[in-house]
């Protein structure tokens, strides 16, 4: 696999224990190995280790007692044995040990009332590849069809890998961890949620399609959030001058998984599905940048009751971004930004991210950015500049 240089800023020489969460195959293990080659690594994916520590968690205390001071200890898939966190707590408190605790979901840890170290640990999240990590060779059509996970992006035949990925998620993240009782119903929900990716969430509609209660759908969405498969995008409702929609949208963190679950087939540029996938990609870049850069700005969308909307609002309305997977914009593509500027005249920047070949400025106020320029400007800190 190519050596992608990840943008997540992990500490070079950790002095404080941290959690590293991320969806399966996002590259967490590879990142930790590359960043901390001399650390002691305990991989709970190995059945014999998981069983040993599950039965006798105190063994961790005995085993690390022989380590020299200052050596980092990595525990991979920590959510598989939450009881180990008590031993980690003791090692931090009594001996000043430092750990990197890695996993794909904090749900089991949190819902099982396990020890989350009482604020003694930092939290980081790693997601799939962003354009800046791939570099000048970034292939947008490949990203949109293969998804953002490193092994899927580089694969020449991603479909079998994506199918296995979604099946493994159901078996290992959902069923094995006891997150749901009815796996077939959850599978139906997962497909319905994928079909509604980038759209406003209607619990009642999905509940009707899946034959379950709306409360069940709400719980299922919380599983997707907790297992880092996706997240809600809230509506921007500050200082409304006209009636605005308040329902959130939902975005999966990997468009390849959406493609597989929704049975999209190969997506071609210029199609309606390309537009939806392109919007998912823009969200992915913004979402990751907000976290990796440690700006942590608010990300939302704005929609009037009339249907006019802007895909992404950054911060407290300073920046409005529209994602259009088109190679030629029309005046209709600018309506949302113009209406937002009318209702929020203090907006600082209006941007359209698209597939046009050259950047340009419309009416001296709307910046049109080809997707490559958008990615470069975003990760160079030129789009969101307020810390």
C-alpha positions in Angstrom: 0.0 0.0 0.0 1.3 3.5 -0.8 2.7 5.4 2.2 0.0 8.0 2.6 1.1 10.8 5.0 -1.9 11.4 7.2 -2.9 14.9 8.2 -4.1 13.9 11.7 -1.8 15.7 14.2 -0.9 13.0 16.8 1.8 14.0 19.3 5.3 13.2 18.3 6.4 12.2 21.8 3.3 11.5 23.8 3.3 12.7 27.4 -0.4 12.1 27.9 -2.5 9.0 27.2 -4.9 9.4 24.2 -7.7 7.5 22.5 -7.6 7.1 18.7 -11.0 6.3 17.3 -11.9 5.7 13.7 -14.0 3.5 11.4 -12.6 0.1 10.5 -9.8 0.2 7.9 -9.3 4.0 8.2 -5.6 3.3 8.8 -5.4 3.7 12.6 -3.0 0.8 13.2 -0.8 1.8 10.3 -0.6 5.4 11.5 0.3 4.3 15.1 3.0 1.9 13.8 4.5 4.5 11.6 4.4 7.3 14.2 5.5 5.1 17.2 7.7 2.2 15.9 9.3 1.6 19.3 6.0 1.3 21.3 4.8 -1.9 22.9 1.7 -3.0 20.9 -1.1 -5.2 22.2 -3.5 -6.2 19.5 -6.9 -7.3 20.9 -7.9 -8.6 17.4 -5.8 -11.6 18.3 -8.3 -14.0 19.9 -5.8 -15.4 22.4 -4.9 -12.0 23.7 -8.6 -10.8 23.9 -9.5 -14.0 25.9 -6.5 -13.7 28.2 -7.2 -10.1 29.1 -10.9 -10.6 29.3 -10.5 -13.4 31.9 -7.6 -11.8 33.8 -7.3 -8.0 33.1 -4.7 -7.7 35.9 -2.2 -9.4 33.6 -1.7 -6.1 31.8 -0.4 -4.6 35.1 2.0 -7.4 35.6 3.3 -7.4 32.0 4.0 -3.7 31.7 5.7 -3.6 35.2 8.9 -4.8 33.4 8.9 -2.1 30.8 11.3 0.8 31.1 9.9 4.2 32.0 8.6 6.4 29.3 7.8 3.7 26.8 4.5 4.1 25.0 2.0 1.3 25.2 -0.5 0.8 22.3 -3.6 -1.2 22.9 -5.5 -1.9 19.6 -9.3 -2.5 19.6 -9.6 -1.5 23.3 -13.4 -1.6 23.1 -13.2 -5.4 22.9 -12.0 -5.6 26.6 -13.3 -2.5 28.4 -12.2 -3.9 31.8 -8.6 -3.2 30.7 -9.3 0.5 31.1 -9.3 0.1 34.9 -5.8 -1.3 34.7 -4.8 1.5 32.3 -6.2 4.1 34.8 -4.1 2.5 37.6 -0.9 2.5 35.5 -1.4 6.2 34.6 -2.2 7.2 38.1 0.4 5.2 40.0 3.3 4.9 37.6 2.9 7.7 35.1 2.5 5.3 32.1 1.4 6.6 28.7 -1.0 4.7 26.4 -2.4 5.0 22.9 -5.8 3.4 23.0 -7.1 2.6 19.6 -10.5 1.3 18.5 -13.4 1.6 16.0 -16.2 2.4 18.4 -16.5 3.9 21.9 -20.1 2.8 22.1 -19.5 -0.4 24.0 -17.1 1.3 26.3 -19.4 4.2 27.1 -22.7 2.2 27.3 -21.0 -0.4 29.5 -20.1 2.3 32.0 -16.4 1.4 31.5 -13.6 3.7 32.8 -13.0 6.4 30.3 -10.1 7.7 32.4 -11.9 10.7 33.9 -10.5 13.3 31.5 -6.9 11.9 31.8 -6.8 11.0 28.1 -7.0 13.1 24.9 -9.2 12.1 22.0 -8.4 11.9 18.3 -10.4 10.6 15.4 -9.0 9.3 12.0 -11.2 8.9 9.0 -10.6 7.9 5.4 -8.2 9.6 3.0 -8.6 13.3 2.1 -7.4 14.7 -1.2 -4.4 16.4 0.4 -3.1 13.1 1.8 -3.2 11.5 -1.7 -1.5 14.5 -3.3 -1.3 15.6 -6.9 -2.3 12.2 -8.1 -5.7 12.4 -6.4 -8.3 10.9 -8.7 -11.8 12.3 -7.8 -13.7 9.8 -9.8 -11.8 7.0 -8.2 -12.5 8.4 -4.7 -16.2 8.7 -5.4 -16.4 5.2 -6.7 -14.0 3.4 -4.4 -14.5 5.4 -1.3 -12.0 7.0 1.1 -10.6 4.0 3.0 -7.0 3.6 1.9 -7.1 -0.1 0.9 -10.3 0.4 -1.0 -9.0 3.6 -2.8 -5.9 1.8 -4.2 -7.7 -1.4 -5.1 -8.4 -2.2 -8.7 -11.5 -4.2 -7.7 -13.1 -2.4 -4.8 -16.5 -4.0 -5.0 -15.7 -7.3 -3.3 -13.8 -5.4 -0.6 -16.7 -3.0 0.0 -19.1 -5.9 0.2 -16.9 -7.7 2.7 -16.5 -4.4 4.6 -20.2 -3.9 5.1 -20.7 -7.5 6.0 -17.9 -7.4 8.6 -19.3 -4.3 10.0 -22.7 -6.0 10.6 -21.1 -9.1 12.0 -18.3 -7.7 14.1 -19.4 -4.2 15.0 -23.1 -4.7 15.4 -24.0 -8.3 16.0 -20.9 -9.4 18.0 -21.1 -6.3 20.2 -24.8 -6.9 20.9 -25.8 -3.4 19.6 -29.0 -4.7 18.0 -31.3 -7.7 18.5 -32.7 -7.9 15.0 -29.8 -7.9 12.5 -32.0 -8.2 9.3 -34.0 -5.2 10.3 -30.8 -3.3 11.0 -29.5 -4.3 7.5 -32.7 -2.9 6.0 -32.2 0.3 7.9 -28.6 0.6 6.8 -29.6 0.4 3.1 -32.4 3.0 3.6 -30.0 5.3 5.4 -27.5 4.9 2.6 -30.2 5.8 0.0 -30.9 8.9 2.0 -27.2 10.0 2.3 -26.8 13.8 2.1 -30.5 14.3 2.6 -32.7 15.5 5.4 -33.4 12.7 7.9 -37.0 11.5 8.0 -37.4 9.0 10.8 -41.0 8.3 9.9 -40.2 7.5 6.3 -37.3 5.2 7.0 -39.4 3.5 9.8 -42.2 2.9 7.4 -39.8 1.5 4.7 -38.1 -0.8 7.2 -41.2 -1.9 9.2 -40.0 -0.6 12.5 -40.8 2.1 15.0 -39.4 5.6 14.6 -37.7 5.3 17.9 -35.8 2.2 16.6 -34.6 4.2 13.6 -33.4 6.9 15.9 -31.5 4.3 17.9 -30.0 2.8 14.7 -28.7 6.2 13.6 -27.0 6.6 17.0 -25.2 3.3 16.3 -23.9 4.7 13.0 -22.7 7.8 14.8 -21.1 5.9 17.7 -19.3 3.4 15.4 -18.1 6.4 13.3 -19.8 5.3 10.1 -21.5 8.7 9.7 -22.7 11.8 11.4 -25.6 14.3 11.4 -25.3 17.7 9.8 -27.5 20.2 11.8 -29.5 23.0 10.2 -28.2 26.5 10.5 -30.9 28.5 12.2 -29.2 31.6 13.6 -31.1 34.9 13.1 -33.6 33.6 10.5 -35.4 36.2 8.4 -37.5 33.7 6.7 -38.8 30.3 7.8 -36.0 27.8 7.7 -35.9 24.0 7.9 -34.6 22.6 11.2 -34.3 18.9 10.5 -30.7 17.6 10.3 -29.1 15.8 7.3 -27.0 12.7 7.6 -23.7 12.0 5.9 -21.8 8.7 5.8 -18.1 9.0 6.4 -17.2 6.7 3.4 -19.0 7.2 0.1 -17.8 3.7 -1.1 -19.9 2.1 1.6 -22.9 4.2 0.5 -22.4 3.1 -3.0 -22.4 -0.6 -2.0 -25.3 -0.3 0.4 -27.4 1.6 -2.1 -26.4 -0.6 -5.0 -25.4 2.3 -7.1 -23.0 0.6 -9.5 -20.3 2.6 -11.1 -20.9 6.4 -10.9 -20.2 8.5 -14.0 -19.4 12.2 -13.9 -22.4 14.3 -14.9 -25.0 11.9 -13.4 -27.3 12.7 -10.5 -25.6 10.1 -8.4 -22.2 11.8 -9.1 -23.7 15.0 -7.7 -24.7 13.3 -4.4 -21.4 11.5 -4.1 -19.6 14.8 -4.8 -21.5 16.5 -2.0 -20.5 13.7 0.3 -16.9 14.2 -0.7 -17.0 17.9 0.0 -18.5 17.2 3.4 -15.8 14.6 4.1 -13.1 17.2 3.4 -14.6 19.9 5.5 -15.4 17.5 8.4 -11.9 16.1 8.5 -10.3 19.5 8.2 -12.3 20.9 11.1 -10.9 18.1 13.3 -7.4 17.5 12.0 -6.7 21.3 12.0 -8.1 21.5 15.5 -10.2 24.5 14.5 -13.4 22.5 15.4 -15.6 25.0 13.6 -19.4 24.3 13.5 -20.5 22.7 10.2 -24.2 23.0 9.2 -26.5 23.5 6.2 -29.1 26.2 5.5 -32.5 25.6 3.8 -35.5 27.8 3.4 -39.0 26.3 3.6 -39.3 27.1 -0.1 -36.5 24.6 -0.9 -33.7 27.1 -1.5 -30.6 25.9 0.3 -26.8 26.1 0.8 -25.0 22.8 1.4 -22.5 23.9 4.0 -22.3 26.8 6.5 -19.0 27.1 8.3 -18.6 28.6 11.8 -21.3 31.1 12.8 -22.2 31.9 9.2 -18.9 33.4 8.1 -18.5 31.1 5.1 -21.2 29.5 2.8 -20.2 26.7 0.5 -22.2 25.0 -2.3 -21.1 21.7 -3.7 -22.0 21.2 -7.4 -20.6 18.2 -9.2 -20.9 20.0 -12.6 -18.4 21.0 -15.2 -20.5 24.1 -16.1 -22.5 26.1 -13.6 -25.8 27.8 -14.3 -27.4 30.8 -12.6 -29.7 28.4 -10.8 -26.7 26.9 -9.0 -26.0 30.3 -7.3 -29.6 30.9 -5.9 -28.8 29.4 -2.5 -25.7 31.4 -1.9 -27.4 34.7 -3.1 -30.3 34.1 -0.8 -28.1 33.3 2.1 -26.1 36.5 1.5 -29.4 38.5 1.4 -30.5 37.0 4.8 -27.0 37.1 6.3 -25.2 40.2 4.9 -22.3 39.7 7.3 -21.3 36.4 5.5 -17.6 36.8 4.6 -17.2 34.3 1.8 -19.5 32.6 -0.8 -18.0 29.6 -2.5 -19.1 27.1 -5.1 -17.0 23.9 -5.3 -17.5 22.2 -8.7 -15.8 20.5 -11.6 -15.2 23.5 -13.8 -11.6 23.7 -15.0 -10.7 27.2 -13.9 -11.5 29.2 -10.8 -13.3 32.5 -11.2 -15.2 35.3 -9.3 -18.9 35.9 -10.2 -20.3 39.4 -9.5 -17.3 40.2 -7.4 -18.7 38.0 -4.5 -19.1 34.3 -5.4 -15.8 32.4 -5.7 -16.0 29.4 -8.1 -13.4 26.8 -7.2 -12.6 23.6 -9.2 -12.4 20.7 -6.7 -8.6 20.5 -6.9 -8.3 24.2 -5.9 -10.8 23.8 -3.1 -8.9 20.9 -1.6 -5.5 22.7 -1.9 -6.9 25.9 -0.4 -8.8 24.1 2.4 -5.8 22.2 3.6 -3.5 25.3 3.2 -5.8 27.0 5.7 -7.0 29.6 3.1 -10.7 28.9 3.3 -11.4 28.8 7.0 -8.8 31.1 8.6 -10.4 31.9 12.0 -9.1 29.6 14.8 
